[in-house]
């Protein structure tokens, strides 16, 4: 299915971006802080969530809320990985999941980030 291929590729690209950010944070704390300050700024994120939601083919508020919820999960994992927190419980639940369904794209991104 073409949509599954697109979802798989986009999930892979997103996971690569998060792994790249992890690498940047490991080698240059100033650059890492700049990304966190400039990219993850709450007001800036809100604008981008709203822009994405406006382009969706379904209810804008539902899409925006789902985007925010999924991003919060990814950011939490990034912060835990960055602080060397124990991620074994997350790895167990995410890495052991079957990849045959790409309905849960954030889970596919998480697998690409930590598995």
Secondary structure, 3 states (H helix, E strand, C coil): CHHHHHHHHHHHHHHHHHHHHHHHHHHCHHHHHHHHHHCCCHHHHHHHHHHHHHCCCCCHHHHHHHHHHHHHHHHHHHHHHHCCCCCHHHHHHHHCCCCCCCCCHHHHHHHHHHC
